[in-house]
């Protein structure tokens, strides 16, 4: 059927679908900031995208490293104040300055520029004579990334990651929120119960906080005997279950002080008193001030992070946690409670074994035979994450003397 022969009703549906797709595409482009970085590069170089060279890209990356937009303190390798987190006594403000981390520049700025070049057909190996190909793939750019990685390594800079929500803190967080909820009524109590359920879900299922906003209620099943919940359950036409389902068992009768399965059930039961249906829609929908569901609205990383910070501060537990903290903490807890690396990777959707192994490393790997109790460290009463935080204060050559 030709486009010109579409009926008015079908043509209207076609146009609306097209507008919806283009709006979504534009929104995603804004989120990825491809246009922002490519526009900044073209403005900085004073050229159009087809005229840009690898030297233009290099000049732009160096500019981003010296325009004070970076947040990582990097000292020159010969600076006498290397290892400090400021430049108060540094004499050379060119060699010692705030930079972009090498990893963030590679995965952030360069990857976005590469996407911008690909969209106009500049793909493949860069040829400086014909200007064909992607300038970001030039050996010149790779050498600069290697240079700043080496520079930052000699300065003692390591990639930063989100603060981990360790099990001990999560236990306190869940208990404190439970006590606070008893003092609220109405919609505020509903919102608190929902957020507590989101936090419990993300920690136990090893998900980023925004991931809770995409859980579809009808695709959640209950294990017989009310022993657990399984999410993202779908079946194909041959009734084969989808491979991306995940879930957890009820642990209310075990040593844990809280159970994600029970917390979610409590939230759902209370939400139903506000006539919220879970026969369709999301398990954790956004809510209006009167407790009704906001149609078409989902939890985003920015919104849920604001709620998390507020809740942690109310409980006097905030230490820089982010939406990623529950994924970190859930992974560590999964490994510490006996799940295999393969089970943890499946739950966390990790594709790379080396990524999962990062969470399995620690003091027990570094010093497997060391008797920590003989040194006055009660590892039985202190979880690995808390112990690691304590170790940061064990400065071997501190002016205050050796650690006790």
Helices and strands as residue ranges (DSSP letters): G 3-5, H 8-32, H 34-45, G 49-51, H 54-66, E 72-74, E 97-99, H 102-104, I 105-110, H 111-119, G 135-137, H 139-154, H 167-181, H 186-205, G 209-214, G 217-219, E 221-223, E 228-231, E 246-249, H 260-272, H 301-314, H 325-336, H 341-348, H 353-360, H 363-366, G 372-375, H 384-391
